[in-house]
């Protein structure tokens, strides 16, 4: 029984390390991405991976309340991506309207 628990903890810590490294790589993509859409997608992926990391840490330390934090973080992450996407669409609509007004004159 002890060996199974040790293997489980080893795999969970390995998953946490892997998620941390992949979050760092997504952060680099968000900083270097050539387009704004790349940055939004990278931010969404970072949010999802952080949720997974919190869930893995909840399993490692055995605290159930962290699952509630995962749900709250998921809602905040979703809303942030929606707000960023909406602001980009509004900005493009304004630019399009300005181009149409310039052409009509």
Residue frames relative to the residue before (quaternion, step in Angstrom):
aa qw qx qy qz dx dy dz
X 1.0000 0.0000 0.0000 0.0000 0.00 0.00 0.00
X 0.6319 0.5467 -0.3330 0.4370 3.56 1.01 -0.79
X 0.6532 0.5241 -0.3204 0.4427 3.58 0.97 -0.81
X 0.6371 0.5256 -0.3349 0.4536 3.59 0.99 -0.76
X 0.6510 0.5069 -0.3111 0.4716 3.59 1.00 -0.79
X 0.6494 0.5082 -0.3134 0.4710 3.58 1.00 -0.80
X 0.6478 0.5036 -0.3184 0.4747 3.60 0.97 -0.80
X 0.6356 0.5273 -0.3278 0.4589 3.58 0.99 -0.83
X 0.6733 0.4868 -0.2947 0.4720 3.60 0.88 -0.91
X 0.6321 0.5303 -0.3308 0.4581 3.59 1.01 -0.78
X 0.6726 0.4881 -0.2938 0.4722 3.59 0.93 -0.88
X 0.6563 0.5080 -0.3180 0.4583 3.59 0.99 -0.78
X 0.6500 0.4894 -0.3168 0.4874 3.58 0.99 -0.77
X 0.6242 0.5290 -0.3322 0.4693 3.60 1.04 -0.73
X 0.6468 0.5054 -0.3143 0.4769 3.59 1.00 -0.80
X 0.6440 0.5187 -0.3231 0.4602 3.59 0.99 -0.78
X 0.6477 0.5018 -0.3159 0.4785 3.59 0.99 -0.80
X 0.6528 0.5118 -0.3130 0.4625 3.59 0.93 -0.89
X 0.6585 0.4983 -0.3109 0.4705 3.59 0.93 -0.85
X 0.6378 0.5271 -0.3304 0.4541 3.59 0.99 -0.77
X 0.6637 0.4915 -0.3052 0.4741 3.57 0.95 -0.83
X 0.6778 0.4789 -0.3036 0.4680 3.59 0.92 -0.82
X 0.5878 0.5398 -0.3691 0.4763 3.62 1.14 -0.54
X 0.6418 0.5192 -0.3222 0.4634 3.58 0.97 -0.82
X 0.6607 0.4991 -0.3110 0.4666 3.61 0.95 -0.83
X 0.6454 0.4983 -0.3174 0.4841 3.59 1.03 -0.75
X 0.6138 0.5395 -0.3428 0.4634 3.58 1.09 -0.64
X 0.6296 0.5112 -0.3280 0.4845 3.56 1.07 -0.71
X 0.6426 0.5074 -0.3269 0.4720 3.61 0.99 -0.77
X 0.6407 0.5189 -0.3285 0.4608 3.58 1.01 -0.74
X 0.6902 0.4668 -0.2842 0.4743 3.58 1.01 -0.72
X 0.7762 0.3706 -0.1803 0.4772 3.59 0.97 -0.83
X 0.4376 0.7420 -0.4398 0.2539 3.59 1.22 -0.40
X 0.4497 -0.7243 0.4429 0.2774 3.58 -0.74 0.95
X 0.7721 0.2778 -0.1640 0.5475 3.60 1.05 -0.64
X 0.6052 -0.5688 0.4154 0.3709 3.53 -1.25 0.48
X 0.6078 0.5563 -0.3618 0.4360 3.60 1.09 -0.63
X 0.6031 0.5424 -0.3556 0.4644 3.60 1.09 -0.64
X 0.6637 0.5080 -0.3033 0.4576 3.55 0.99 -0.81
X 0.6428 0.5125 -0.3270 0.4661 3.60 1.00 -0.76
X 0.6584 0.4987 -0.3091 0.4714 3.58 0.93 -0.88
X 0.6454 0.5127 -0.3228 0.4652 3.59 0.97 -0.81
X 0.6393 0.5132 -0.3284 0.4691 3.60 1.01 -0.76
X 0.6421 0.5118 -0.3226 0.4708 3.58 1.02 -0.77
X 0.6575 0.4967 -0.3102 0.4741 3.60 0.95 -0.82
X 0.6222 0.5330 -0.3415 0.4606 3.59 1.01 -0.77
X 0.6504 0.5175 -0.3154 0.4580 3.58 0.95 -0.85
X 0.6592 0.5042 -0.3071 0.4658 3.57 0.95 -0.86
X 0.6806 0.4828 -0.2966 0.4644 3.58 0.92 -0.85
X 0.6174 0.5225 -0.3554 0.4685 3.60 1.06 -0.59
X 0.6099 0.5355 -0.3482 0.4690 3.58 1.05 -0.71
X 0.6591 0.4950 -0.3044 0.4774 3.58 0.95 -0.87
X 0.6444 0.5268 -0.3208 0.4520 3.58 0.99 -0.82
X 0.6433 0.5050 -0.3216 0.4772 3.59 0.98 -0.78
X 0.6481 0.5123 -0.3199 0.4638 3.59 1.00 -0.80
X 0.6485 0.4978 -0.3217 0.4777 3.60 0.98 -0.79
X 0.6544 0.4996 -0.3171 0.4707 3.59 0.96 -0.80
X 0.6025 0.5456 -0.3569 0.4603 3.59 1.11 -0.62
X 0.6589 0.4900 -0.3087 0.4801 3.58 1.03 -0.74
X 0.6494 0.5288 -0.3262 0.4384 3.59 0.98 -0.80
X 0.7875 0.3181 -0.1812 0.4958 3.59 0.78 -0.96
X 0.4479 -0.7442 0.4145 0.2716 3.58 1.28 -0.08
X 0.4884 0.6398 -0.4491 0.3878 3.59 1.06 0.69
X 0.3410 -0.7870 0.4861 0.1673 3.56 -0.56 1.20
X 0.5868 0.6052 -0.3819 0.3790 3.60 1.07 -0.56
X 0.5686 0.6076 -0.3886 0.3957 3.61 1.16 -0.40
X 0.5515 0.5868 -0.4010 0.4367 3.61 1.20 -0.35
X 0.6264 0.5180 -0.3325 0.4782 3.60 1.07 -0.67
X 0.6313 0.5190 -0.3283 0.4737 3.57 1.04 -0.76
X 0.6042 0.5514 -0.3509 0.4559 3.60 1.07 -0.70
X 0.6693 0.4982 -0.3039 0.4598 3.58 0.91 -0.87
X 0.6514 0.5028 -0.3146 0.4732 3.58 0.95 -0.84
X 0.6621 0.5012 -0.3060 0.4656 3.58 0.93 -0.87
X 0.6164 0.5440 -0.3456 0.4525 3.61 1.06 -0.70
X 0.6533 0.5022 -0.3139 0.4717 3.58 0.95 -0.83
X 0.6658 0.4959 -0.3059 0.4660 3.59 0.90 -0.88
X 0.6495 0.5172 -0.3159 0.4592 3.59 0.96 -0.84
X 0.6471 0.5132 -0.3179 0.4656 3.58 0.95 -0.86
X 0.6841 0.4876 -0.2940 0.4558 3.58 0.85 -0.93
X 0.6396 0.5243 -0.3426 0.4457 3.60 0.98 -0.70
X 0.6556 0.4915 -0.3205 0.4752 3.60 0.98 -0.76
X 0.6312 0.5223 -0.3357 0.4649 3.60 1.00 -0.73
X 0.6654 0.4940 -0.3063 0.4684 3.60 0.91 -0.87
X 0.6529 0.5022 -0.3239 0.4654 3.61 0.92 -0.81
X 0.6627 0.5064 -0.3027 0.4613 3.57 0.94 -0.87
X 0.6579 0.5087 -0.3088 0.4615 3.55 0.97 -0.82
X 0.6535 0.5068 -0.3268 0.4576 3.59 0.94 -0.80
X 0.6345 0.5163 -0.3353 0.4674 3.59 1.02 -0.71
X 0.6571 0.5044 -0.3155 0.4629 3.59 0.93 -0.84
X 0.6515 0.5077 -0.3203 0.4638 3.59 0.95 -0.80
X 0.6443 0.5182 -0.3223 0.4610 3.58 0.99 -0.79
X 0.6673 0.4886 -0.3072 0.4708 3.59 0.96 -0.82
X 0.6246 0.5266 -0.3429 0.4637 3.59 1.05 -0.69
X 0.6427 0.5174 -0.3204 0.4653 3.60 0.99 -0.81
X 0.6549 0.5020 -0.3145 0.4692 3.58 0.97 -0.84
X 0.6446 0.5232 -0.3162 0.4591 3.56 1.01 -0.81
X 0.6536 0.5018 -0.3106 0.4738 3.59 0.99 -0.82
X 0.6412 0.5179 -0.3257 0.4633 3.60 1.01 -0.77
X 0.6382 0.5159 -0.3284 0.4676 3.60 1.02 -0.75
X 0.6586 0.5058 -0.3136 0.4605 3.58 0.97 -0.83
X 0.6466 0.5054 -0.3200 0.4734 3.61 1.02 -0.76
X 0.6536 0.5156 -0.3140 0.4566 3.59 1.02 -0.74
X 0.6669 0.4951 -0.3007 0.4687 3.57 1.06 -0.73
X 0.6586 0.5222 -0.3181 0.4386 3.61 1.04 -0.69
X 0.6492 0.5223 -0.3257 0.4467 3.61 1.14 -0.47
